[in-house]
Amino acid sequence: MERPESVDLEEQRDRLMEGLRAFGANYTEFTRRFASWLGLHSTDAAALAEILYAEDKGTPLSPARLGERVSLSSGATTILLNRLEAAGCVVRTREHSDGRVVTLRSSPRIRPRAEQFFTAYTERMTEAMAQYPPEQLRQFEDFVGHLCDTMGALLADEYQPGRGPAPRPGDA
């Protein structure tokens, strides 16, 4: 007797969620090792990775945007940036026509080290994705984008910082 399609779909969703969780855990470990390699705190290395990634995409971060990306308050972000600047990892520049706007850049000293560390990661991920046709990658890109948007909305709407989930209608 065949199982109902809904059971198969539920199991598939469970496997997908487990795969995403496992990838997230592995990426967290990867950035922890990046931190160890550079002699930084893991939060500092995660912030540096965000700065490097944004720079590579041509959209360097401001301190406020970095704080959002690594879930730190404005004050905590300033302290983190002070540490990264003192360690020679980050440079704050004023490139905007509004001189008050600060742009974060990786330092010339740290860029080659980061490229050295991330080269194997980039090569392996490129090889893994090359196994799939472009249309399937577009579908996966849409899927991951939708999951990220859904998680962002969930965090904004139902899980406020320092509190559990928002009460739902009918909850006692």
FIKOLZA-1660 file (N, C-alpha, C; in steps of 0.1 Angstrom, whole numbers, plus 5000, padded with zeros to 4 digits):
% residues 172
   i   px   py   pz ch aa at
   1 5008 4988 5000  A  M  N
   1 5000 5000 5000  A  M CA
   1 5009 5013 5000  A  M  C
   2 5006 5022 4991  A  E  N
   2 5013 5034 4990  A  E CA
   2 5009 5044 5001  A  E  C
   3 5019 5052 5006  A  R  N
   3 5017 5062 5016  A  R CA
   3 5010 5074 5009  A  R  C
   4 5002 5081 5017  A  P  N
   4 4995 5093 5011  A  P CA
   4 5006 5103 5007  A  P  C
   5 5003 5111 4997  A  E  N
   5 5012 5121 4992  A  E CA
   5 5016 5131 5003  A  E  C
   6 5006 5134 5011  A  S  N
   6 5008 5145 5022  A  S CA
   6 5019 5140 5032  A  S  C
   7 5020 5127 5034  A  V  N
   7 5030 5122 5043  A  V CA
   7 5044 5124 5037  A  V  C
   8 5045 5120 5024  A  D  N
   8 5057 5122 5016  A  D CA
   8 5062 5137 5016  A  D  C
   9 5052 5146 5014  A  L  N
   9 5055 5160 5013  A  L CA
   9 5060 5165 5027  A  L  C
  10 5053 5161 5038  A  E  N
  10 5057 5164 5051  A  E CA
  10 5072 5160 5054  A  E  C
  11 5075 5147 5050  A  E  N
  11 5088 5142 5052  A  E CA
  11 5098 5150 5044  A  E  C
  12 5095 5153 5032  A  Q  N
  12 5104 5161 5024  A  Q CA
  12 5106 5175 5030  A  Q  C
  13 5096 5181 5035  A  R  N
  13 5098 5194 5041  A  R CA
  13 5107 5193 5054  A  R  C
  14 5105 5182 5061  A  D  N
  14 5113 5180 5073  A  D CA
  14 5128 5178 5069  A  D  C
  15 5130 5170 5058  A  R  N
  15 5144 5168 5053  A  R CA
  15 5150 5182 5048  A  R  C
  16 5142 5190 5042  A  L  N
  16 5147 5203 5037  A  L CA
  16 5150 5212 5049  A  L  C
  17 5142 5212 5059  A  M  N
  17 5144 5221 5070  A  M CA
  17 5157 5216 5078  A  M  C
  18 5158 5203 5079  A  E  N
  18 5170 5197 5085  A  E CA
  18 5183 5201 5077  A  E  C
  19 5182 5200 5064  A  G  N
  19 5193 5203 5056  A  G CA
  19 5197 5218 5057  A  G  C
  20 5187 5227 5058  A  L  N
  20 5190 5241 5059  A  L CA
  20 5196 5244 5073  A  L  C
  21 5191 5237 5083  A  R  N
  21 5196 5239 5097  A  R CA
  21 5210 5234 5098  A  R  C
  22 5213 5222 5092  A  A  N
  22 5227 5217 5092  A  A CA
  22 5236 5226 5084  A  A  C
  23 5232 5231 5073  A  F  N
  23 5241 5240 5065  A  F CA
  23 5243 5253 5074  A  F  C
  24 5233 5258 5080  A  G  N
  24 5235 5270 5089  A  G CA
  24 5245 5267 5100  A  G  C
  25 5244 5255 5106  A  A  N
  25 5253 5251 5117  A  A CA
  25 5267 5250 5111  A  A  C
  26 5269 5244 5099  A  N  N
  26 5282 5243 5093  A  N CA
  26 5288 5256 5090  A  N  C
  27 5280 5265 5085  A  Y  N
  27 5285 5279 5081  A  Y CA
  27 5289 5286 5094  A  Y  C
  28 5281 5284 5105  A  T  N
  28 5285 5290 5118  A  T CA
  28 5299 5285 5122  A  T  C
  29 5301 5272 5121  A  E  N
  29 5314 5266 5125  A  E CA
  29 5325 5271 5115  A  E  C
  30 5322 5273 5103  A  F  N
  30 5331 5278 5093  A  F CA
  30 5336 5292 5097  A  F  C
  31 5326 5301 5101  A  T  N
  31 5330 5314 5105  A  T CA
  31 5337 5314 5119  A  T  C
  32 5334 5304 5127  A  R  N
  32 5341 5303 5140  A  R CA
  32 5356 5300 5137  A  R  C
  33 5358 5291 5127  A  R  N
  33 5372 5288 5124  A  R CA
  33 5379 5299 5117  A  R  C
  34 5372 5307 5110  A  F  N
  34 5377 5320 5104  A  F CA
  34 5382 5329 5115  A  F  C
  35 5374 5330 5126  A  A  N
  35 5377 5338 5137  A  A CA
  35 5389 5333 5144  A  A  C
  36 5390 5320 5146  A  S  N
  36 5402 5314 5153  A  S CA
  36 5414 5316 5145  A  S  C
  37 5413 5315 5132  A  W  N
  37 5425 5316 5123  A  W CA
  37 5430 5331 5123  A  W  C
  38 5421 5340 5125  A  L  N
  38 5425 5354 5125  A  L CA
  38 5428 5359 5139  A  L  C
  39 5425 5351 5149  A  G  N
  39 5427 5355 5163  A  G CA
  39 5416 5365 5168  A  G  C
  40 5404 5364 5162  A  L  N
  40 5393 5373 5166  A  L CA
  40 5382 5365 5173  A  L  C
  41 5374 5373 5180  A  H  N
  41 5362 5368 5186  A  H CA
  41 5352 5364 5175  A  H  C
  42 5344 5354 5177  A  S  N
  42 5335 5349 5166  A  S CA
  42 5326 5360 5161  A  S  C
  43 5321 5368 5170  A  T  N
  43 5312 5379 5166  A  T CA
  43 5319 5389 5157  A  T  C
  44 5332 5392 5160  A  D  N
  44 5340 5401 5152  A  D CA
  44 5342 5395 5138  A  D  C
  45 5345 5382 5138  A  A  N
  45 5348 5376 5125  A  A CA
  45 5335 5375 5116  A  A  C
  46 5324 5373 5123  A  A  N
  46 5311 5372 5115  A  A CA
  46 5308 5386 5109  A  A  C
  47 5311 5397 5117  A  A  N
  47 5309 5410 5112  A  A CA
  47 5319 5413 5101  A  A  C
  48 5331 5409 5103  A  L  N
  48 5341 5411 5092  A  L CA
  48 5337 5404 5079  A  L  C
  49 5332 5392 5081  A  A  N
  49 5327 5384 5069  A  A CA
  49 5316 5392 5062  A  A  C
  50 5307 5398 5070  A  E  N
  50 5296 5406 5064  A  E CA
  50 5301 5418 5056  A  E  C
  51 5311 5425 5062  A  I  N
  51 5318 5436 5056  A  I CA
  51 5324 5432 5043  A  I  C
  52 5332 5421 5043  A  L  N
  52 5338 5416 5031  A  L CA
  52 5328 5412 5020  A  L  C
  53 5318 5405 5024  A  Y  N
  53 5307 5401 5015  A  Y CA
  53 5301 5413 5008  A  Y  C
  54 5297 5423 5016  A  A  N
  54 5290 5435 5011  A  A CA
  54 5300 5442 5001  A  A  C
  55 5312 5443 5005  A  E  N
  55 5322 5450 4997  A  E CA
  55 5324 5443 4983  A  E  C
  56 5324 5429 4984  A  D  N
  56 5325 5422 4972  A  D CA
  56 5313 5424 4962  A  D  C
  57 5302 5426 4968  A  K  N
  57 5289 5428 4960  A  K CA
  57 5288 5442 4956  A  K  C
  58 5297 5451 4960  A  G  N
  58 5297 5465 4955  A  G CA
  58 5287 5474 4963  A  G  C
  59 5283 5469 4975  A  T  N
  59 5274 5476 4984  A  T CA
  59 5279 5476 4998  A  T  C
  60 5290 5484 5000  A  P  N
  60 5296 5484 5014  A  P CA
  60 5286 5488 5024  A  P  C
  61 5288 5483 5036  A  L  N
  61 5279 5486 5047  A  L CA
  61 5282 5498 5055  A  L  C
  62 5272 5504 5061  A  S  N
  62 5273 5514 5071  A  S CA
  62 5273 5507 5084  A  S  C
  63 5278 5514 5095  A  P  N
  63 5277 5507 5108  A  P CA
  63 5263 5503 5112  A  P  C
  64 5253 5511 5109  A  A  N
  64 5239 5507 5112  A  A CA
  64 5235 5494 5105  A  A  C
  65 5238 5494 5092  A  R  N
  65 5234 5482 5084  A  R CA
  65 5242 5470 5089  A  R  C
  66 5254 5471 5093  A  L  N
  66 5262 5460 5099  A  L CA
  66 5255 5455 5112  A  L  C
  67 5251 5465 5120  A  G  N
  67 5245 5461 5133  A  G CA
  67 5232 5453 5130  A  G  C
  68 5225 5456 5120  A  E  N
  68 5213 5448 5116  A  E CA
  68 5217 5434 5112  A  E  C
  69 5227 5433 5104  A  R  N
  69 5231 5420 5098  A  R CA
  69 5237 5411 5109  A  R  C
  70 5243 5416 5120  A  V  N
  70 5248 5408 5130  A  V CA
  70 5240 5409 5143  A  V  C
  71 5229 5415 5142  A  S  N
  71 5219 5416 5154  A  S CA
  71 5226 5422 5166  A  S  C
  72 5232 5434 5165  A  L  N
  72 5238 5441 5176  A  L CA
  72 5232 5455 5177  A  L  C
  73 5231 5460 5189  A  S  N
  73 5227 5474 5191  A  S CA
  73 5237 5484 5185  A  S  C
  74 5233 5496 5184  A  S  N
  74 5242 5506 5179  A  S CA
  74 5255 5507 5187  A  S  C
  75 5253 5507 5201  A  G  N
  75 5265 5508 5209  A  G CA
  75 5274 5496 5208  A  G  C
  76 5268 5484 5208  A  A  N
  76 5276 5472 5207  A  A CA
  76 5283 5471 5193  A  A  C
  77 5277 5476 5183  A  T  N
  77 5283 5477 5170  A  T CA
  77 5295 5486 5170  A  T  C
  78 5294 5498 5176  A  T  N
  78 5305 5507 5177  A  T CA
  78 5317 5501 5185  A  T  C
  79 5314 5494 5196  A  I  N
  79 5325 5487 5203  A  I CA
  79 5331 5476 5194  A  I  C
  80 5323 5468 5187  A  L  N
  80 5329 5458 5178  A  L CA
  80 5337 5465 5167  A  L  C
  81 5333 5475 5161  A  L  N
  81 5340 5482 5151  A  L CA
  81 5353 5488 5156  A  L  C
  82 5353 5493 5168  A  N  N
  82 5365 5498 5175  A  N CA
  82 5375 5487 5176  A  N  C
  83 5371 5475 5180  A  R  N
  83 5380 5463 5181  A  R CA
  83 5385 5459 5167  A  R  C
  84 5377 5459 5157  A  L  N
  84 5381 5455 5144  A  L CA
  84 5391 5465 5138  A  L  C
  85 5388 5478 5141  A  E  N
  85 5397 5488 5136  A  E CA
  85 5411 5488 5143  A  E  C
  86 5411 5486 5156  A  A  N
  86 5423 5484 5164  A  A CA
  86 5431 5472 5160  A  A  C
  87 5424 5461 5155  A  A  N
  87 5431 5449 5151  A  A CA
  87 5436 5451 5136  A  A  C
  88 5433 5462 5130  A  G  N
  88 5438 5464 5116  A  G CA
  88 5429 5457 5106  A  G  C
  89 5417 5453 5109  A  C  N
  89 5408 5446 5100  A  C CA
  89 5399 5454 5092  A  C  C
  90 5395 5466 5097  A  V  N
  90 5385 5474 5091  A  V CA
  90 5389 5489 5091  A  V  C
  91 5385 5496 5081  A  V  N
  91 5387 5510 5080  A  V CA
  91 5374 5517 5078  A  V  C
  92 5371 5527 5085  A  R  N
  92 5359 5535 5084  A  R CA
  92 5362 5547 5075  A  R  C
  93 5354 5549 5064  A  T  N
  93 5357 5559 5055  A  T CA
  93 5344 5568 5054  A  T  C
  94 5346 5580 5048  A  R  N
  94 5335 5589 5045  A  R CA
  94 5335 5591 5030  A  R  C
  95 5328 5583 5023  A  E  N
  95 5327 5583 5008  A  E CA
  95 5315 5590 5003  A  E  C
  96 5305 5591 5011  A  H  N
  96 5292 5597 5007  A  H CA
  96 5293 5612 5006  A  H  C
  97 5284 5618 4998  A  S  N
  97 5284 5632 4997  A  S CA
  97 5280 5638 5010  A  S  C
  98 5272 5631 5018  A  D  N
  98 5269 5635 5032  A  D CA
  98 5280 5630 5040  A  D  C
  99 5289 5639 5045  A  G  N
  99 5301 5635 5052  A  G CA
  99 5299 5628 5065  A  G  C
 100 5286 5628 5070  A  R  N
 100 5283 5621 5082  A  R CA
 100 5282 5606 5080  A  R  C
 101 5280 5602 5068  A  V  N
 101 5277 5588 5065  A  V CA
 101 5291 5580 5065  A  V  C
 102 5292 5570 5073  A  V  N
 102 5304 5562 5074  A  V CA
 102 5302 5549 5066  A  V  C
 103 5313 5546 5059  A  T  N
 103 5313 5534 5051  A  T CA
 103 5324 5525 5057  A  T  C
 104 5320 5512 5058  A  L  N
 104 5330 5502 5063  A  L CA
 104 5337 5495 5052  A  L  C
 105 5350 5494 5053  A  R  N
 105 5358 5487 5043  A  R CA
 105 5368 5478 5050  A  R  C
 106 5371 5467 5044  A  S  N
 106 5381 5458 5049  A  S CA
 106 5395 5465 5047  A  S  C
 107 5404 5463 5056  A  S  N
 107 5417 5469 5055  A  S CA
 107 5425 5462 5044  A  S  C
 108 5435 5469 5038  A  P  N
 108 5443 5462 5028  A  P CA
 108 5451 5451 5033  A  P  C
 109 5453 5451 5046  A  R  N
 109 5461 5440 5053  A  R CA
 109 5452 5427 5054  A  R  C
 110 5439 5429 5056  A  I  N
 110 5430 5417 5059  A  I CA
 110 5425 5411 5046  A  I  C
 111 5423 5418 5036  A  R  N
 111 5417 5413 5024  A  R CA
 111 5424 5401 5018  A  R  C
 112 5437 5401 5016  A  P  N
 112 5444 5389 5011  A  P CA
 112 5443 5377 5020  A  P  C
 113 5443 5379 5033  A  R  N
 113 5441 5368 5043  A  R CA
 113 5427 5362 5042  A  R  C
 114 5417 5371 5041  A  A  N
 114 5403 5366 5039  A  A CA
 114 5402 5358 5026  A  A  C
 115 5407 5363 5015  A  E  N
 115 5407 5356 5003  A  E CA
 115 5413 5343 5004  A  E  C
 116 5424 5342 5010  A  Q  N
 116 5431 5329 5012  A  Q CA
 116 5422 5319 5020  A  Q  C
 117 5416 5324 5030  A  F  N
 117 5407 5315 5038  A  F CA
 117 5395 5311 5031  A  F  C
 118 5389 5320 5023  A  F  N
 118 5376 5317 5017  A  F CA
 118 5377 5310 5003  A  F  C
 119 5389 5309 4998  A  T  N
 119 5391 5304 4984  A  T CA
 119 5386 5289 4983  A  T  C
 120 5389 5281 4992  A  A  N
 120 5384 5267 4992  A  A CA
 120 5369 5266 4993  A  A  C
 121 5364 5274 5002  A  Y  N
 121 5349 5275 5003  A  Y CA
 121 5342 5279 4990  A  Y  C
 122 5347 5290 4984  A  T  N
 122 5342 5294 4971  A  T CA
 122 5343 5284 4960  A  T  C
 123 5354 5278 4959  A  E  N
 123 5356 5267 4949  A  E CA
 123 5347 5256 4951  A  E  C
 124 5346 5251 4963  A  R  N
 124 5337 5239 4966  A  R CA
 124 5323 5242 4964  A  R  C
 125 5318 5254 4968  A  M  N
 125 5304 5258 4966  A  M CA
 125 5301 5259 4951  A  M  C
 126 5311 5265 4944  A  T  N
 126 5309 5266 4929  A  T CA
 126 5308 5253 4923  A  T  C
 127 5316 5243 4927  A  E  N
 127 5316 5230 4921  A  E CA
 127 5303 5223 4925  A  E  C
 128 5298 5225 4937  A  A  N
 128 5285 5218 4941  A  A CA
 128 5274 5224 4933  A  A  C
 129 5273 5237 4931  A  M  N
 129 5262 5243 4923  A  M CA
 129 5263 5240 4909  A  M  C
 130 5275 5237 4904  A  A  N
 130 5277 5234 4889  A  A CA
 130 5270 5221 4886  A  A  C
 131 5266 5213 4895  A  Q  N
 131 5260 5200 4893  A  Q CA
 131 5245 5202 4889  A  Q  C
 132 5240 5214 4890  A  Y  N
 132 5226 5217 4888  A  Y CA
 132 5224 5226 4876  A  Y  C
 133 5213 5224 4868  A  P  N
 133 5211 5233 4857  A  P CA
 133 5206 5246 4862  A  P  C
 134 5209 5257 4854  A  P  N
 134 5205 5270 4858  A  P CA
 134 5191 5272 4862  A  P  C
 135 5181 5266 4855  A  E  N
 135 5167 5267 4859  A  E CA
 135 5165 5262 4873  A  E  C
 136 5171 5251 4877  A  Q  N
 136 5169 5245 4890  A  Q CA
 136 5176 5254 4900  A  Q  C
 137 5187 5260 4897  A  L  N
 137 5193 5270 4906  A  L CA
 137 5185 5282 4908  A  L  C
 138 5178 5287 4897  A  R  N
 138 5169 5298 4898  A  R CA
 138 5157 5295 4908  A  R  C
 139 5152 5282 4906  A  Q  N
 139 5141 5278 4915  A  Q CA
 139 5146 5277 4930  A  Q  C
 140 5158 5272 4932  A  F  N
 140 5163 5272 4945  A  F CA
 140 5166 5286 4951  A  F  C
 141 5171 5294 4942  A  E  N
 141 5173 5308 4946  A  E CA
 141 5160 5315 4951  A  E  C
 142 5149 5312 4943  A  D  N
 142 5136 5318 4947  A  D CA
 142 5131 5312 4960  A  D  C
 143 5133 5299 4962  A  F  N
 143 5129 5291 4974  A  F CA
 143 5136 5297 4986  A  F  C
 144 5149 5298 4985  A  V  N
 144 5157 5303 4996  A  V CA
 144 5154 5318 4999  A  V  C
 145 5152 5326 4989  A  G  N
 145 5148 5340 4990  A  G CA
 145 5134 5341 4997  A  G  C
 146 5125 5332 4994  A  H  N
 146 5112 5332 5000  A  H CA
 146 5113 5328 5015  A  H  C
 147 5121 5318 5018  A  L  N
 147 5123 5314 5031  A  L CA
 147 5129 5325 5040  A  L  C
 148 5139 5332 5034  A  C  N
 148 5146 5343 5041  A  C CA
 148 5136 5355 5044  A  C  C
 149 5127 5358 5034  A  D  N
 149 5117 5368 5035  A  D CA
 149 5107 5364 5046  A  D  C
 150 5103 5351 5046  A  T  N
 150 5094 5346 5056  A  T CA
 150 5100 5347 5070  A  T  C
 151 5112 5343 5071  A  M  N
 151 5119 5344 5084  A  M CA
 151 5120 5358 5089  A  M  C
 152 5124 5367 5080  A  G  N
 152 5125 5381 5084  A  G CA
 152 5112 5387 5088  A  G  C
 153 5101 5384 5081  A  A  N
 153 5088 5388 5086  A  A CA
 153 5084 5382 5099  A  A  C
 154 5087 5369 5101  A  L  N
 154 5084 5363 5114  A  L CA
 154 5091 5369 5125  A  L  C
 155 5104 5372 5123  A  L  N
 155 5111 5379 5134  A  L CA
 155 5106 5393 5136  A  L  C
 156 5102 5400 5126  A  A  N
 156 5097 5414 5127  A  A CA
 156 5083 5414 5134  A  A  C
 157 5075 5405 5130  A  D  N
 157 5061 5405 5134  A  D CA
 157 5058 5398 5147  A  D  C
 158 5065 5387 5149  A  E  N
 158 5060 5378 5160  A  E CA
 158 5071 5375 5171  A  E  C
 159 5083 5377 5168  A  Y  N
 159 5094 5374 5178  A  Y CA
 159 5102 5386 5180  A  Y  C
 160 5098 5394 5190  A  Q  N
 160 5104 5407 5193  A  Q CA
 160 5117 5404 5201  A  Q  C
 161 5127 5412 5200  A  P  N
 161 5139 5409 5208  A  P CA
 161 5136 5409 5223  A  P  C
 162 5142 5399 5230  A  G  N
 162 5140 5398 5244  A  G CA
 162 5127 5393 5249  A  G  C
 163 5118 5389 5239  A  R  N
 163 5105 5383 5243  A  R CA
 163 5103 5371 5234  A  R  C
 164 5094 5362 5238  A  G  N
 164 5091 5351 5230  A  G CA
 164 5081 5355 5219  A  G  C
 165 5074 5345 5214  A  P  N
 165 5065 5348 5203  A  P CA
 165 5054 5357 5208  A  P  C
 166 5049 5366 5199  A  A  N
 166 5037 5374 5202  A  A CA
 166 5025 5366 5204  A  A  C
 167 5016 5370 5213  A  P  N
 167 5004 5362 5216  A  P CA
 167 4996 5361 5203  A  P  C
 168 4990 5350 5201  A  R  N
 168 4982 5347 5189  A  R CA
 168 4967 5349 5193  A  R  C
 169 4959 5352 5184  A  P  N
 169 4944 5353 5187  A  P CA
 169 4940 5340 5193  A  P  C
 170 4932 5340 5204  A  G  N
 170 4927 5328 5210  A  G CA
 170 4936 5322 5220  A  G  C
 171 4949 5327 5221  A  D  N
 171 4958 5322 5232  A  D CA
 171 4953 5328 5245  A  D  C
 172 4954 5320 5255  A  A  N
 172 4950 5324 5269  A  A CA
 172 4961 5331 5276  A  A  C
% end
